[in-house]
């Protein structure tokens, strides 16, 4: 995204979002008018802004949790050394005021307010802060189905399994489908070893063993419109570019790579026979005319 434009402005917001729900709502609204097939650059800016917002909110939640834990872990202060407040006894000859003396003599004459007999307003009590473990974030939909699909070559190279997954995804509402898109991208990156930086072929992923069949890989890119995104300058775009090399995908619209046509030995021999026969026929005709 442009340097002068904040991530929340790309989402159509005037200020940073307060929670994940606000991010999803803003992203869903912008997604309706920013489609990858119509505006690939705008779509990638929107996706990057969505990811940045979620990362910031996650870090803020972690910081809040850490602060709460530190508050609980603080040691209780040393007991006060100040002398206790002493209550002077009532003057001699005068009875001391007791709690019973403060109550109305006749219960029927008691005022309706429970605190009518108290001296001054009732003070608030400083209740201790009770730390509650934050709820674990809800797993994106279809997580288990995707993990099962990618766990076995018989599953992830079966086209019908992928069709079933995307049929289920199309039944989700827009917020859950956005989560599914991110889940699928992250799962495919992990599946192909994107985070395995120690791999000697990490910088040349096209040399690695291909897990998905070419047909499945091409269909996956087309279905998710990954082959339509701009891979320059965006984090998600760089991931897509790496995946395209890893899965040997060629972007639609690019010039096709010419395949050299190598003639077989047998076809070369046929041409030699034809040329030889033609030369012999010309020689015979020349001799006949002589």
C-alpha positions as CSV (number, residue, x, y, z in Angstrom):
1,X,0.0,0.0,0.0
2,X,1.2,3.6,-0.5
3,X,3.5,4.9,2.2
4,X,1.1,7.9,3.0
5,X,-1.9,5.6,3.4
6,X,-2.6,3.8,6.7
7,X,-3.7,0.2,6.7
8,X,-7.1,1.1,8.3
9,X,-7.7,3.7,5.6
10,X,-7.4,0.9,3.0
11,X,-10.1,-0.9,4.9
12,X,-12.3,2.2,4.7
13,X,-12.0,3.1,8.4
14,X,-11.2,6.5,10.0
15,X,-9.3,5.0,12.9
16,X,-7.6,1.6,13.8
17,X,-10.2,-1.1,14.4
18,X,-10.9,-2.2,18.0
19,X,-11.3,-5.9,17.4
20,X,-11.3,-8.7,14.9
21,X,-15.1,-8.3,14.2
22,X,-14.5,-4.7,13.1
23,X,-11.8,-5.8,10.7
24,X,-14.0,-8.5,9.2
25,X,-16.9,-6.1,8.7
26,X,-14.7,-3.5,7.0
27,X,-13.0,-6.1,4.9
28,X,-16.3,-7.6,3.8
29,X,-17.6,-4.2,2.7
30,X,-14.5,-3.4,0.7
31,X,-14.3,-6.9,-0.8
32,X,-17.7,-6.4,-2.5
33,X,-16.2,-3.5,-4.6
34,X,-12.6,-4.8,-4.9
35,X,-12.4,-8.1,-6.7
36,X,-9.1,-9.6,-7.8
37,X,-10.3,-10.1,-11.4
38,X,-11.2,-6.4,-11.7
39,X,-8.5,-4.7,-9.6
40,X,-5.6,-7.1,-8.7
41,X,-3.5,-4.3,-7.1
42,X,-6.4,-3.0,-5.0
43,X,-7.3,-6.5,-3.9
44,X,-3.7,-7.2,-2.7
45,X,-3.6,-3.9,-0.9
46,X,-6.9,-4.8,0.8
47,X,-5.6,-8.3,1.8
48,X,-2.4,-6.8,3.2
49,X,-4.3,-4.2,5.2
50,X,-6.6,-7.0,6.6
51,X,-3.6,-9.1,7.6
52,X,-1.8,-6.1,9.2
53,X,-4.9,-5.2,11.2
54,X,-5.3,-8.8,12.6
55,X,-1.6,-8.9,13.5
56,X,-1.8,-5.6,15.4
57,X,-5.0,-6.7,17.3
58,X,-3.4,-10.1,18.2
59,X,-0.3,-8.3,19.6
60,X,-2.5,-5.9,21.6
61,X,-4.4,-8.9,23.1
62,X,-1.1,-10.6,24.0
63,X,0.2,-7.4,25.7
64,X,-3.1,-7.1,27.7
65,X,-2.8,-10.7,28.8
66,X,0.8,-10.2,29.9
67,X,-0.1,-7.0,31.8
68,X,-2.9,-8.8,33.6
69,X,-0.5,-11.6,34.6
70,X,2.0,-9.1,35.9
71,X,-0.6,-7.4,38.0
72,X,-1.5,-10.7,39.7
73,X,2.1,-11.6,40.2
74,X,3.0,-8.4,42.0
75,X,3.9,-9.1,45.7
76,X,1.7,-7.8,48.4
77,X,3.2,-4.7,50.0
78,X,4.8,-4.7,53.5
79,X,2.3,-4.2,56.3
80,X,1.8,-0.6,57.3
81,X,3.9,0.6,60.3
82,X,1.5,3.5,61.1
83,X,-0.3,3.2,64.4
84,X,-3.9,2.0,64.3
85,X,-6.6,4.5,64.6
86,X,-7.6,4.8,68.2
87,X,-11.3,5.6,69.1
88,X,-11.6,7.9,72.0
89,X,-14.0,6.6,74.7
90,X,-17.2,8.5,75.3
91,X,-17.1,11.2,78.0
92,X,-17.7,9.9,81.5
93,X,-21.3,9.9,82.5
94,X,-22.6,9.6,78.9
95,X,-23.5,6.1,77.5
96,X,-21.7,4.9,74.4
97,X,-23.7,4.9,71.1
98,X,-24.3,1.3,69.9
99,X,-25.4,-0.1,66.6
100,X,-28.8,-0.9,68.1
101,X,-29.3,2.7,69.1
102,X,-28.9,3.7,65.5
103,X,-31.8,1.5,64.3
104,X,-35.4,2.9,64.3
105,X,-37.4,2.0,67.4
106,X,-40.4,0.8,65.4
107,X,-39.7,-1.4,62.4
108,X,-42.8,-0.1,60.7
109,X,-41.4,3.4,60.8
110,X,-38.2,2.4,59.1
111,X,-37.6,4.3,55.9
112,X,-37.7,2.5,52.6
113,X,-34.0,3.0,51.8
114,X,-31.7,0.4,53.3
115,X,-28.9,2.9,53.9
116,X,-31.0,5.5,55.8
117,X,-29.4,4.7,59.1
118,X,-25.8,4.8,57.8
119,X,-23.5,7.7,58.6
120,X,-22.8,9.3,55.2
121,X,-22.8,7.6,51.9
122,X,-21.8,3.9,51.8
123,X,-18.2,3.6,50.6
124,X,-17.3,1.4,47.6
125,X,-15.3,-1.7,48.4
126,X,-12.0,-2.3,46.5
127,X,-12.7,-5.8,45.2
128,X,-9.6,-7.7,44.1
129,X,-8.9,-8.0,40.4
130,X,-9.8,-11.5,39.3
131,X,-7.8,-12.6,36.2
132,X,-9.7,-14.6,33.7
133,X,-7.9,-16.5,31.0
134,X,-8.9,-15.0,27.6
135,X,-11.0,-17.2,25.5
136,X,-9.1,-19.1,22.8
137,X,-9.9,-17.7,19.3
138,X,-12.4,-19.7,17.4
139,X,-10.9,-21.9,14.8
140,X,-11.7,-20.9,11.2
141,X,-14.4,-23.1,9.6
142,X,-13.4,-26.2,7.7
143,X,-10.1,-26.4,9.5
144,X,-10.5,-30.1,10.3
145,X,-11.7,-30.9,6.8
146,X,-8.6,-29.2,5.3
147,X,-6.2,-30.9,7.6
148,X,-7.7,-34.3,6.7
149,X,-7.5,-33.5,3.0
150,X,-3.8,-32.5,3.2
151,X,-2.8,-35.5,5.4
152,X,-2.7,-38.1,2.7
153,X,-1.6,-38.1,-1.0
154,X,-4.7,-40.1,-1.9
155,X,-6.8,-37.3,-0.5
156,X,-5.0,-34.2,-1.8
157,X,-4.6,-35.5,-5.4
158,X,-8.3,-36.5,-5.6
159,X,-10.2,-33.7,-7.4
160,X,-13.6,-34.7,-5.9
161,X,-12.2,-34.1,-2.3
162,X,-11.3,-30.6,-3.3
163,X,-14.7,-30.1,-4.9
164,X,-16.4,-31.1,-1.7
165,X,-14.2,-28.7,0.3
166,X,-15.1,-25.7,-1.9
167,X,-18.8,-26.6,-2.0
168,X,-18.8,-26.4,1.8
169,X,-16.9,-23.2,1.7
170,X,-19.4,-21.6,-0.6
171,X,-22.1,-22.2,2.0
172,X,-20.3,-20.0,4.6
173,X,-21.2,-16.3,5.2
174,X,-18.8,-13.7,4.0
175,X,-16.8,-13.3,7.3
176,X,-16.3,-17.1,7.7
177,X,-15.3,-17.4,4.0
178,X,-12.6,-14.7,4.5
179,X,-11.2,-16.7,7.4
180,X,-11.3,-19.8,5.1
181,X,-9.3,-18.0,2.4
182,X,-6.6,-17.2,4.9
183,X,-6.7,-20.7,6.4
184,X,-6.3,-22.3,3.0
185,X,-3.4,-20.0,2.0
186,X,-1.5,-20.6,5.2
187,X,-2.2,-24.4,5.1
188,X,-0.9,-24.6,1.5
189,X,2.2,-22.6,2.4
190,X,2.9,-24.9,5.3
191,X,2.1,-27.9,3.2
192,X,4.8,-27.0,0.7
193,X,7.5,-26.0,3.2
194,X,7.3,-22.2,2.9
195,X,8.6,-21.8,6.5
196,X,11.4,-24.4,6.1
197,X,14.1,-21.9,5.7
198,X,16.9,-24.4,6.2
199,X,15.9,-26.3,3.1
200,X,18.8,-26.1,0.6
201,X,16.3,-25.6,-2.3
202,X,14.3,-22.9,-0.5
203,X,15.4,-20.2,-3.0
204,X,14.7,-22.6,-5.9
205,X,11.4,-24.2,-4.9
206,X,10.7,-25.4,-8.4
207,X,13.4,-28.0,-7.9
208,X,11.5,-29.6,-4.9
209,X,9.4,-32.6,-5.2
210,X,5.9,-31.7,-6.5
211,X,3.2,-33.0,-4.1
212,X,0.1,-31.9,-5.9
213,X,-0.6,-33.0,-9.4
214,X,-0.3,-30.3,-12.1
215,X,-4.0,-30.4,-12.7
216,X,-4.9,-29.9,-9.0
217,X,-2.3,-27.2,-8.6
218,X,-3.6,-25.2,-11.6
219,X,-7.2,-25.6,-10.5
220,X,-6.4,-24.4,-7.0
221,X,-4.7,-21.3,-8.2
222,X,-7.5,-20.5,-10.6
223,X,-10.2,-21.1,-8.0
224,X,-8.6,-18.8,-5.4
225,X,-7.5,-16.2,-8.1
226,X,-3.9,-16.5,-6.8
227,X,-2.7,-16.3,-10.4
228,X,-4.3,-12.8,-10.8
229,X,-2.5,-11.0,-8.0
230,X,0.4,-8.6,-8.3
231,X,3.4,-10.2,-6.8
232,X,5.4,-7.0,-6.5
233,X,5.7,-5.2,-3.1
234,X,3.1,-7.1,-1.1
235,X,3.8,-9.7,1.5
236,X,0.9,-12.0,0.4
237,X,2.0,-11.4,-3.2
238,X,5.5,-12.7,-2.4
239,X,4.0,-15.8,-0.9
240,X,1.9,-16.4,-4.0
241,X,5.0,-15.9,-6.2
242,X,6.9,-18.5,-4.1
243,X,4.0,-20.9,-4.4
244,X,3.7,-20.5,-8.1
245,X,7.4,-21.4,-8.5
246,X,7.0,-24.3,-5.9
247,X,4.0,-25.7,-7.7
248,X,5.3,-24.8,-11.2
249,X,2.3,-22.6,-12.1
250,X,2.5,-20.1,-15.0
251,X,0.5,-16.9,-14.7
252,X,-2.4,-16.6,-17.1
253,X,-1.7,-14.1,-19.8
254,X,2.0,-14.7,-19.8
255,X,3.8,-15.7,-23.1
256,X,3.8,-19.4,-23.4
257,X,7.2,-21.1,-23.0
258,X,8.1,-22.7,-26.4
259,X,8.7,-26.4,-26.3
260,X,11.5,-27.5,-28.6
261,X,10.4,-30.0,-31.2
262,X,13.0,-32.7,-31.5
263,X,12.7,-34.9,-34.5
264,X,13.0,-38.6,-33.8
265,X,15.6,-40.7,-35.6
266,X,13.0,-42.7,-37.5
267,X,11.4,-39.6,-39.0
268,X,14.8,-38.4,-40.1
269,X,15.5,-41.7,-41.9
270,X,12.2,-41.4,-43.8
271,X,13.1,-38.0,-45.1
272,X,16.5,-39.3,-46.2
273,X,14.9,-42.1,-48.2
274,X,12.5,-39.6,-49.8
275,X,15.3,-37.3,-50.9
276,X,17.4,-40.2,-52.1
277,X,14.5,-41.6,-54.2
278,X,13.9,-38.1,-55.7
279,X,17.6,-37.8,-56.7
280,X,17.6,-41.3,-58.2
281,X,14.5,-40.5,-60.2
282,X,16.0,-37.3,-61.6
283,X,19.1,-39.2,-62.7
284,X,17.0,-41.9,-64.5
285,X,15.1,-39.1,-66.3
286,X,18.4,-37.4,-67.4
287,X,19.8,-40.7,-68.7
288,X,16.6,-41.5,-70.6
289,X,16.7,-38.1,-72.3
290,X,20.3,-38.3,-73.3
